[in-house]
Amino acid sequence: MFILFMSFSLIGYILEIYFIKIESYFRKVPYEHPTYGWLPLSFPYGFGAIASIFFALSYTDANIFISIVFCWIGFLFIEYASALFCEYILKTKYWDYSYLKHHIKGRVCLRNSIFFTIGGLFVIKYFTFPSIQLLEGLSTSFKDFLFIILVVIFLSYLFLSNRIKGLLSKLKNVIFHRYN
């Protein structure tokens, strides 16, 4: 599952970049993409995909209404919890939906919850079983190797992202303090 988590974190990041570019164009504002770290990953997408896969595997006979409710509530929770984590632990606000009409403290909004729900349904319908079959087709030693590599990347990503951010912040304070 960790391999799927990392894969969907990458896919979500890439889709997010294009969505923000398109939105920036139509809002006529400069394109700005938040940098989460030194790799193109966005972990809330990975968590959402894994939650969708667990739901699909646990409730194989769930009707579409139950799936929609699960995706909508699940993704609202994941995005809101991610926003709180970023704000209170990482001390950075990576997104703010307060410019939209329907939002909760700028952390989640109706528009994106609809997009995430559609994305979750798409993962449930088209990616759950093919991705599991793909992983089952890999040899155990290759899966173990891939797992170790991804864990090292994940941990170094988390460590280095905060470390680099802290060093740059200190450097900025030194430079501005010296020249002001």
Helices and strands as residue ranges (DSSP letters): H 2-27, H 43-58, H 64-88, E 103-104, E 108-109, H 110-122, I 123-127, H 128-137, H 140-179
